[in-house]
Amino acid sequence: MNSQYFSVLLCSLSVPLSVVAAEEKAVQDMSDPLAVYTQVGIGATNKGLNLKIGQAYDTGIATTAGMNVIEVKGIYGDTLGWDSDSKTTDSIDSFRFRNFAVDLTTMSATQIDATYNLNANLVADESMDVSYSYIKALKPMGRFSFYPLAGVGASLGENAREDDGSRDSGYSIMGAYGLIGMYAKVTISDKIWLNYNPFWLTTIGGSDTYKDHYYGLDQSHILTHEFAASYQINPRMNLRYFANWNENVDFMDGDHRLEFNYQL
């Protein structure tokens, strides 16, 4: 083999190898709550099927990364869920939209989080919560990582119940709420990690009906809990188990799901 041919061969190999290296470098840590990446996910839950899609985008600022995430929850609950038929339907339970903007220099983020609930509660036939919050990644402590969060939001309702017992036909702003919480992670190995995410929400303004009953009968605030156990199949794929409950619903009666996520 002459030297000229050898040089051409090396050049031809260097292109795909560099592309592979760049692709591997682009893979984000899926265990990091502030990681930004394009993704798809599907979850089997006790209330039906969940679908998720996330799209990373260019914010126009070199030190900031952005991502939009859309979720559809509770699809075909009677058919695909394992709760009793009295708790589920074959219609969709809720939609969720989140927008992240992560400052890569400070490892902090702002988040817009909107959830539209199609199930009736004590104050409205349907409701939507929209919040704006700030998240900060604290310095890791060994295997533990903490990401405290604080925010404010507004609740909108369809056919909301007024203080005099009447219904406000159509959509209306029912009130405002505040929230504080935390994402917490413990790393078991390079493939396994656990999360515990508590959140406290409280009404801070609006009608008396909203302030007094939005989180349950005579409840103006609520403490929610989320536990997750995750296994990283490979750098782009993971399998996660989630459990969600609160002070009104115990662990066994809460929401449970097994979710597969793939980073595109």
N, C-alpha and C positions, 0 to 999 in steps of 0.2 A: 504493500500500500504506500503510494507516494505521499509526501507531506501536503501537497495541494489538496488531494482528495480527503486526507484526514482532517484538514482545516474546515473543508466544506461540510463534512459529516458532523463535526462538533457544532458548527453554526446551526445546522438543521435540528440538532437535538436540543440546543440551548433554548429555543423558542418555546416548545411545549413544556419543558421543565420549568421555565420561568413563569409560565402561565399557571401551572399547577401550584407553584410556591405562592403566587399572588392570591390564588383562590383559597389556599389553606390559611393564609394570613388574614383573609377577609372574614373567616368564620368567627362569630362572636361567642362569648361565654354565655350559654343559655341559662346558667344558674344565677346570673347577675340580674336583679330586678331593673337595673338601669341600662341594660344592653339594648341596642337598637339594631334590628335586622328584619329582613323580609321573611315571612313565615306563613305556614298554614297549619291548622290543627283540627282535630276531631275528637270529641269526647262522648263516651257512653255514660249516662247518668241515671239515677233513680227516677228522674222526671223526663227522660227522653234523650234525644241526641243534641249535642252542641257542636256548632261549627265556628271556626275562627280563622280570620285572615289578617295579617299584618303587613304593612308596606312601609319600608324605610324610604325617606326622601331627602333631597338636598335642601337645607334650610337657607342656603345662600351665605351662611356664616361658617368660616372654616373650623371654628372651635365648637360648633353646635351641631348635634345630630337630631333628626326628627323621625317620628314614626307614627302612623295611624293604625289602629287596631279595631276591627269590627267583629262582634260576636253575635250569633243567633243561638238562643237557648231554649231547651224544652220542646224540641221538635218530635212529634209523634209520641208523646208521653205515655198514652194508654197502650200503644203497641210496643214501643221499644224500652220504656222505663220499667222499673220493678216496684214502684210504689203502687198502692191500691188505686183503683179507678176513681175513687172519691177524691183523690188528691191530684190527679193528672187529667189532661185532655190531650187530644191529638193536634191541637193548635199550638202555636208558638207561645212560650211563656214571656220572653223578654228579648229586647235588643240592647246591646251595649256598644258604645263608641268611645275610644280613648285616643287622645293626642298627646304624645310625649315630645318635649324639647329638652335634650340633655346637654348641659354645659360640660364639655370634656375636660376643661381646665380645672374646674372646681368639683367635678363629679356630683353635681346637683341637677335637679330637673324640675320643670313645671309640667303639670298634667291637667288636661281638661277631660273630665269623665262624665259621660251622659248615659244613663240607663233608663230605658222605657219599659215599664212593667204593664203587661196586658191583663193582669189579674187584679180584681177589685180588692181594696183594703177598707179600713174604717172611715176614710175621709174622701174617697173618690173611686169611680168605676175603673179608671186607668190612671197611671201617674208616671211622671218622669222626674228624675233627680239629675241636676247638672251641677257639677262642682269644679272649682279651680283650686289646685293644691300645689304645695312646694315639697319636694323630697330631697333629702341630703344623705349622701353616703358617708358614714362615719369610718374612721380608720379601723381596719379589721383587727380583731383581738384573737389571735391564734386561729382556731377553726371557726370563730363566730364573726358574722358581719351584720350590721344594723343599719337600717335606712328609715329614720323617722320621717313622718309626714304630717302636715297640717294644712287645712283648707276651709273654704266656705262654699256654700252652694244654695241653689234655689229649687223648690219643688213645684211642679206644675201638675194640675189634675184635670181630668175630663169628668164633667158632671160632679164637681166637688161639693161636699156637704157644707152648708153655711152654718154659722153659729145658731141661727134660729131654726135649724132643722131642714130648711129648704135646700134645693139643689141648684147650683149655678150651671145652667145649661152651656155646653161647649167646654172650651179650655180656659183655664184661669191660673194665675200664679197664687198658690196657696200660702207660701211662706218661705223662710230662709232657715238654713241650718249650718252648723259648724261640725267639723270632724278633726280628730287627731288620731294618729295610729302609727304603725310601724311594720315594715317588712323585716323579718329576722331570718337569718340563714346560718345553719351549721353544716360544715363540710365534713362528711364521713370519709369519703375517698375521692379520687379524681373522677369517679363515675356516679357517686351517690351523694345526695344532699337532702336536708330536711328544712322546711320553712314553717314558721309560725307567725301569723299576721293578725294581730288584734286591732280593732278599730272601734272608737267611741264616737257616736253621733248624737247631736242634741239640737232640737229646734231652738231658734233664737229670735224668730219674728213671724208674724202672719196672723191668721185668724185663730181664735181660741180653740176651735175644733182641731185645726192643724197642730198647733203647739201642744195640745194636751193628749192627742190620740194618734199621731202619725206613726209611732213605732209600736202601737198596741193600745189597748184600752187603758186610759189614764197613764200613758207612758210618753213622756216628752223626750226621752233619750234611750239609747240602747247600746250595749256592748256586744260586738260581733267577733267571731273567731274563725280563722282559717288555718288549717294544717295541710301541708303537702309533703309527700315523699316522692323523690324523683330519681330516675335512673337514666344516665346518659348512654344510649346505645352506641353512638359514635358522635363525632363533633357536631354533626348536623341533625341528629335525631335523638329525642328523648321520650320516655314514658313516665307519666306523672299521675299520682293518686291525690285527689283533693277531698277534703271534708270541710263543710261550712255549717256553723251553728251559731246560736246566740243565747242570751239569757232567758229567752222565752221558749227556745227549742233546744232540747238536749242533743248530744252528739249523735246518738243512734237515729234520731228522727230528723236530723239535718240533711243537707244536700251532699251527695257523694258522687264522685265521677272519676273515671279512668280516662286519661287524655293522652293522645299521641300528638307530638309536635315535630315539624320538620322545617329546618332553616333553609331557605332557598338561596 
